Amino acid sequence: MDVSTQTQVKRFDTIRANMALLGHQVLQVDRRPKPCTYVVTAWGHSREFKTLDQVAALLEIFGGPPL
């Protein structure tokens, strides 16, 4: 695993942990050969995001730390 992949995995794990502390779930959906997407579940609803930056922005809206 190269450094950029490790950084991306660590960032995803950090966002997922912070979302869990707020009571929400983040899933990574592997859609090879297309880029992976992210699904956030909150209050019984789910929403799909194309980038981890979008998920991080939602985390801030929910009251989590800026990442």
C-alpha positions, 0 to 999 in steps of 0.5 A, spaced: 500 500 500 502 506 497 503 512 502 497 516 499 492 510 499 494 509 507 493 517 508 486 516 504 484 509 509 486 513 515 482 519 513 476 515 512 477 511 518 477 518 522 471 520 519 467 514 520 469 514 527 467 521 528 461 520 525 460 514 529 461 518 536 455 522 533 451 516 532 451 516 524 454 510 520 459 511 514 460 505 509 465 505 503 462 502 497 467 499 492 465 500 485 471 497 481 473 499 476 469 506 477 471 510 483 469 508 490 463 512 493 461 513 500 454 512 504 452 516 510 446 513 514 443 518 519 436 518 523 434 512 518 436 515 512 442 514 507 445 518 502 451 517 497 457 521 496 462 521 491 468 524 495 471 523 502 471 531 502 463 531 501 463 526 507 467 530 511 463 537 510 457 533 512 461 531 519 462 538 520 455 540 519 453 535 524 457 538 529 464 534 528 471 536 528 473 539 521 478 534 517 
